[in-house]
Amino acid sequence: MSSEKLRRIIHVDMDAFYASVEVRDRPDLHGKPVIVGGPPGSRGVVASASYEARKFGVRSAMPSGTAFRLCPGAVFIHPDFAKYQDVSGQIHEVFLRYTPLVEPVSLDEAYLDVTDHLGNWPSATEIARAIRAGIRAETSLTASAGVAPNKFLAKIASDEKKPDGLFVIRPQDVAAFVYQLPLGKIPGIGKATQAKLEGLGWRTCGDLQVVPVERLTQVFGGRGGYFHKMALGQDDRAVQPHRLRKSVGIEDTFAEDHSDPAWLQAKLRELAQRLETRLRKSGLKGRTLTLKVRFSDFRTITRSRSVEACTDEAKVWLPIAQELFSASVKPGQALRLLGLSVAHLDNEPEPSAPETPQLAFPWAAGAE
């Protein structure tokens, strides 16, 4: 890697963010297992768990009922996203003191490119220390950080010393670090892909480095080349401070399954109205409506339809939602979730040329 291409990337990840905010605001919870999410008797999921709860196996996105069985002594708290957004704003202000190149990934994590913004700081590592100290001073919360030559490695590094840790992967250490890295650490390699890789005898990045790209492409298609680059610790994605919102949506998971047509139609009307409110609050309009349906057996489908001009009006979206619903759900079928979202928003620039498809990364979903 030539010096002019060498980047200094910091990934900052708050520690058990939602749960930590609640413990901060309620000192009586200190040292107790805290779970932010739906109550145990609901169909909700865990949004965040304190490290005391994680010792029992509780994890984000786990059904609340499962979390309760694992940790019956936990304190369950309903999430207050408005509060978490406010705290996230404070954290973002700390980031911007050091570089304008800040790419928020979710409320609790972000990438920073300080390559050309070291100023009087001797290194990116010292900036990362200062950021963590600033976050603690202003929010009374802890953050973990990773420093590396690219986003992939910075993300991996921030998880190495959690909670309240800092880990640095220097350019000269990249080869040795990735050589022993389990393939499951590569973004986009889930359990099924990892099992397939291990079935072929490949468990670490070092194993994959010596596999010809042609062989990986033969097995995994277009992802093969991507896996090979990541196994070498190569990632040329830039930190993007201005990320366009791709869709606006709303969905409800029901407390119990519903099959009554009148009830479901009323829920569609409610969702369409809430979608209009959310679009207008965001100052956005769109052209494509997507209906999301989850049946009682957890089977989930999505159906979409587009209109010619961007709109934010429920009176436009509701008839489309009703038609998609009628074509997708048979009378008497029980549902556990309905959702509506609008894409192809009017904040998207007109494409000047076909773009290369980008792989979706699991941390981009907003989950803590």
Legacy VTK file of the C-alpha trace (Angstrom):
# vtk DataFile Version 3.0
C-alpha trace
ASCII
DATASET POLYDATA
POINTS 368 float
0.000 0.000 0.000
1.571 3.271 -1.075
1.798 6.134 1.408
-0.458 8.429 -0.577
-3.237 5.841 -0.412
-2.800 5.093 3.284
-5.883 6.123 5.202
-6.538 6.617 8.892
-10.027 5.405 9.764
-11.640 5.356 13.199
-14.744 3.308 13.993
-16.528 4.363 17.188
-19.134 2.057 18.704
-21.025 2.939 21.878
-21.162 0.232 24.547
-24.658 -1.267 25.010
-25.927 2.167 24.023
-29.663 2.174 24.829
-29.187 0.167 28.021
-26.271 2.366 29.100
-28.368 5.520 28.631
-31.100 4.054 30.827
-28.634 3.017 33.544
-27.061 6.474 33.426
-30.449 8.084 33.969
-31.461 5.610 36.674
-28.523 4.998 39.009
-30.570 2.362 40.885
-30.090 0.111 37.835
-26.298 0.164 38.086
-24.898 -3.355 38.215
-28.237 -4.950 37.337
-29.109 -6.824 34.131
-31.047 -4.316 32.016
-32.900 -5.114 28.804
-34.310 -2.384 26.555
-37.100 -3.747 24.380
-40.567 -5.222 24.474
-41.868 -6.665 27.763
-41.457 -10.416 28.328
-45.085 -11.241 27.586
-45.079 -9.422 24.254
-43.825 -10.307 20.804
-41.211 -7.611 21.082
-37.479 -8.073 20.735
-34.395 -6.930 22.598
-33.110 -3.590 21.310
-30.180 -3.457 23.731
-28.890 -5.417 26.718
-26.455 -4.343 29.416
-23.308 -6.379 29.825
-24.751 -7.838 33.025
-27.635 -9.239 30.934
-25.321 -10.414 28.175
-23.588 -12.715 30.649
-26.808 -14.750 30.593
-26.747 -15.014 26.802
-29.127 -12.128 26.071
-28.430 -10.482 22.719
-29.918 -7.733 20.542
-32.772 -8.825 18.215
-33.569 -11.792 20.485
-37.295 -12.253 21.275
-38.090 -10.685 24.649
-39.653 -13.924 25.850
-36.408 -15.792 25.200
-34.419 -13.070 26.950
-36.689 -13.379 30.005
-36.201 -17.147 30.146
-32.433 -16.675 30.007
-32.388 -13.835 32.532
-35.615 -13.765 34.606
-34.131 -11.222 36.993
-33.576 -8.600 34.303
-35.182 -5.181 34.400
-37.102 -4.616 31.139
-37.410 -1.017 29.924
-39.448 0.247 26.979
-37.155 2.038 24.499
-37.184 5.831 24.364
-35.793 6.499 20.895
-36.269 10.261 21.102
-33.914 10.306 24.087
-31.395 8.049 22.338
-31.462 10.316 19.283
-30.702 13.337 21.448
-27.725 11.600 23.036
-26.582 10.417 19.610
-26.624 14.045 18.478
-24.318 14.981 21.353
-21.921 12.208 20.359
-21.981 13.301 16.724
-21.020 16.831 17.776
-17.923 15.384 19.452
-16.969 13.617 16.207
-17.261 16.788 14.160
-14.664 18.559 16.310
-12.018 16.341 14.756
-13.121 15.796 11.144
-16.012 16.656 8.819
-15.725 13.151 7.341
-18.141 11.356 9.659
-20.355 8.533 8.381
-23.077 7.590 10.863
-24.010 3.917 10.608
-26.678 3.971 13.319
-27.451 5.980 16.445
-24.585 4.340 18.290
-21.758 3.948 15.781
-19.922 5.843 13.068
-16.822 5.861 10.866
-14.458 8.829 10.859
-11.748 9.535 8.300
-8.990 11.621 9.895
-6.392 11.060 7.150
-6.199 14.734 6.262
-7.473 16.089 9.573
-4.822 15.236 12.126
-4.179 18.901 12.833
-1.977 19.138 15.927
-2.700 15.549 16.897
0.255 13.166 16.521
-1.848 10.237 15.323
-5.318 8.861 14.643
-4.919 6.804 17.820
-4.634 9.958 19.924
-7.711 11.391 18.223
-9.617 8.210 19.048
-8.566 8.552 22.691
-9.684 12.187 22.731
-13.052 11.292 21.177
-13.702 8.585 23.763
-12.755 10.982 26.560
-15.013 13.690 25.110
-17.967 11.321 24.865
-17.479 10.217 28.472
-17.169 13.801 29.722
-20.270 15.048 27.939
-22.610 12.056 28.120
-21.239 9.934 30.999
-21.211 6.993 28.579
-18.411 4.774 27.357
-17.438 4.067 23.761
-15.106 1.565 22.155
-13.007 2.529 19.149
-10.949 0.862 16.466
-8.240 2.525 14.386
-7.077 0.993 11.105
-6.194 1.765 7.471
-9.724 0.958 6.239
-13.353 0.644 7.320
-13.463 -3.143 7.456
-10.493 -3.394 9.810
-11.572 -0.399 11.907
-14.936 -2.084 12.504
-13.248 -5.320 13.532
-10.830 -3.403 15.774
-13.576 -1.569 17.678
-14.971 -4.919 18.817
-11.633 -6.285 20.063
-11.536 -4.546 23.446
-15.219 -3.995 24.266
-16.480 -2.504 26.450
-14.697 0.828 26.919
-11.678 -0.158 24.868
-9.384 1.014 22.092
-7.639 -1.264 19.604
-5.285 -0.216 16.817
-4.335 -2.159 13.704
-1.248 -0.503 12.270
-0.577 -0.826 8.524
2.476 -2.992 9.172
0.360 -5.335 11.320
-2.513 -5.864 8.873
-1.133 -9.019 7.247
-0.529 -10.818 10.547
-3.864 -9.678 12.007
-6.076 -10.804 9.140
-4.189 -14.061 8.637
-5.633 -15.536 11.845
-9.028 -13.784 11.595
-12.035 -16.172 11.474
-13.976 -15.878 8.215
-17.157 -15.218 10.166
-15.773 -11.769 10.973
-16.055 -10.711 7.321
-19.190 -8.621 6.708
-21.609 -10.563 4.534
-20.501 -13.998 5.728
-23.400 -15.336 7.761
-23.770 -18.700 9.436
-24.790 -20.529 6.264
-21.930 -19.120 4.182
-19.479 -19.729 7.007
-20.604 -23.370 7.237
-20.113 -23.737 3.477
-16.623 -22.230 3.678
-15.668 -24.475 6.582
-17.020 -27.474 4.704
-14.457 -26.698 2.020
-11.692 -26.500 4.624
-11.504 -22.698 4.865
-11.819 -21.304 8.394
-9.594 -18.230 8.541
-8.686 -15.351 6.264
-5.276 -16.960 5.925
-6.906 -20.082 4.483
-8.806 -17.995 1.942
-5.797 -15.928 0.891
-4.220 -18.845 -0.943
-7.408 -19.894 -2.729
-7.496 -18.686 -6.358
-10.101 -15.993 -6.937
-11.432 -18.066 -9.842
-12.199 -20.905 -7.428
-14.020 -18.598 -5.019
-15.996 -17.073 -7.876
-16.930 -20.528 -9.062
-18.341 -21.377 -5.633
-19.782 -18.028 -4.523
-20.331 -16.077 -7.749
-19.677 -12.345 -7.571
-19.110 -12.514 -3.831
-16.006 -14.641 -4.316
-13.809 -11.714 -5.316
-15.167 -9.657 -2.429
-14.387 -12.427 0.082
-10.841 -12.682 -1.260
-10.193 -8.939 -0.936
-11.511 -8.875 2.611
-9.409 -11.927 3.517
-6.384 -9.891 2.471
-7.542 -6.967 4.624
-8.310 -4.820 1.586
-11.257 -2.420 1.617
-11.370 0.698 -0.561
-14.779 1.978 0.596
-14.599 5.668 1.457
-16.153 7.260 4.518
-19.299 8.924 3.200
-20.475 11.807 5.405
-23.628 12.461 3.381
-25.610 9.254 3.191
-28.949 9.578 1.436
-31.953 8.004 3.054
-33.222 5.234 0.770
-36.679 4.598 2.229
-39.154 5.643 4.892
-41.313 3.011 6.538
-43.574 2.034 9.384
-44.602 -1.397 10.635
-46.458 -2.998 13.534
-45.968 -6.409 15.132
-49.285 -7.401 16.666
-49.635 -8.571 20.272
-51.640 -11.523 18.895
-52.353 -12.921 15.440
-55.216 -11.272 13.521
-57.297 -12.653 10.681
-60.366 -10.391 10.844
-60.555 -8.506 7.490
-62.111 -5.385 9.013
-59.419 -5.169 11.695
-56.628 -5.643 9.170
-58.059 -3.035 6.797
-58.290 -0.574 9.678
-54.657 -1.297 10.489
-53.682 -0.601 6.853
-55.442 2.764 7.006
-53.650 3.581 10.239
-50.265 2.622 8.784
-50.864 4.710 5.653
-51.676 7.750 7.783
-48.622 7.219 10.003
-46.477 6.791 6.899
-47.717 10.123 5.557
-46.846 11.772 8.880
-43.371 10.276 8.884
-42.697 11.281 5.276
-43.774 14.855 5.898
-41.732 15.062 9.082
-38.715 13.918 7.044
-39.531 16.347 4.216
-39.503 13.473 1.726
-41.738 12.058 -0.988
-41.399 8.825 -2.935
-42.599 6.796 -5.905
-42.609 3.157 -4.774
-44.766 1.674 -2.044
-43.858 -1.673 -0.479
-46.263 -3.731 1.596
-44.702 -6.092 4.139
-46.736 -8.998 5.503
-45.682 -11.559 8.093
-47.991 -14.528 8.558
-48.596 -16.435 11.790
-46.036 -19.076 10.733
-43.384 -16.289 10.427
-43.360 -16.478 6.616
-42.727 -12.946 5.376
-43.464 -11.456 1.963
-43.103 -8.011 0.392
-45.007 -6.615 -2.573
-44.290 -3.296 -4.321
-45.861 -0.923 -6.812
-44.722 2.437 -8.180
-46.508 5.627 -9.204
-45.341 8.178 -11.760
-44.746 11.144 -9.467
-43.281 11.334 -5.975
-45.852 11.822 -3.249
-46.230 11.721 0.516
-50.034 11.448 0.599
-51.829 8.630 2.382
-54.764 8.989 -0.016
-52.441 7.874 -2.835
-50.704 5.069 -0.958
-53.708 3.525 0.802
-55.544 2.215 -2.310
-52.276 0.715 -3.578
-51.646 -0.891 -0.191
-55.167 -2.336 -0.192
-54.741 -3.799 -3.687
-51.377 -5.350 -2.779
-52.897 -6.725 0.405
-55.875 -8.274 -1.375
-53.583 -9.918 -3.918
-51.262 -11.290 -1.235
-53.438 -12.356 1.702
-56.213 -14.907 1.452
-59.382 -14.402 3.524
-58.946 -15.946 6.942
-55.156 -16.009 6.935
-53.740 -14.923 10.276
-51.095 -12.198 10.339
-48.622 -11.127 12.990
-47.150 -8.058 11.243
-48.052 -5.435 8.659
-45.772 -2.719 7.338
-45.638 -0.028 4.657
-42.590 1.745 3.276
-41.867 4.215 0.483
-38.698 4.140 -1.636
-37.319 5.940 -4.717
-37.392 9.116 -2.682
-37.086 12.591 -4.118
-33.744 13.085 -2.355
-32.089 10.635 -4.754
-30.044 12.172 -7.589
-30.787 11.198 -11.146
-28.428 8.379 -12.140
-25.853 9.456 -14.722
-24.537 5.953 -15.348
-25.194 2.441 -14.117
-23.684 1.907 -10.698
-21.812 -1.138 -9.484
-24.016 -3.007 -6.989
-22.746 -2.660 -3.430
-22.879 -5.465 -0.911
-25.064 -4.817 2.104
-23.215 -4.881 5.385
-24.950 -6.279 8.486
-24.080 -3.320 10.705
-25.910 -0.903 8.360
-29.305 -2.016 9.522
-29.342 0.231 12.582
-29.390 -2.572 15.089
-27.274 -1.965 18.111
LINES 1 369
368 0 1 2 3 4 5 6 7 8 9 10 11 12 13 14 15 16 17 18 19 20 21 22 23 24 25 26 27 28 29 30 31 32 33 34 35 36 37 38 39 40 41 42 43 44 45 46 47 48 49 50 51 52 53 54 55 56 57 58 59 60 61 62 63 64 65 66 67 68 69 70 71 72 73 74 75 76 77 78 79 80 81 82 83 84 85 86 87 88 89 90 91 92 93 94 95 96 97 98 99 100 101 102 103 104 105 106 107 108 109 110 111 112 113 114 115 116 117 118 119 120 121 122 123 124 125 126 127 128 129 130 131 132 133 134 135 136 137 138 139 140 141 142 143 144 145 146 147 148 149 150 151 152 153 154 155 156 157 158 159 160 161 162 163 164 165 166 167 168 169 170 171 172 173 174 175 176 177 178 179 180 181 182 183 184 185 186 187 188 189 190 191 192 193 194 195 196 197 198 199 200 201 202 203 204 205 206 207 208 209 210 211 212 213 214 215 216 217 218 219 220 221 222 223 224 225 226 227 228 229 230 231 232 233 234 235 236 237 238 239 240 241 242 243 244 245 246 247 248 249 250 251 252 253 254 255 256 257 258 259 260 261 262 263 264 265 266 267 268 269 270 271 272 273 274 275 276 277 278 279 280 281 282 283 284 285 286 287 288 289 290 291 292 293 294 295 296 297 298 299 300 301 302 303 304 305 306 307 308 309 310 311 312 313 314 315 316 317 318 319 320 321 322 323 324 325 326 327 328 329 330 331 332 333 334 335 336 337 338 339 340 341 342 343 344 345 346 347 348 349 350 351 352 353 354 355 356 357 358 359 360 361 362 363 364 365 366 367
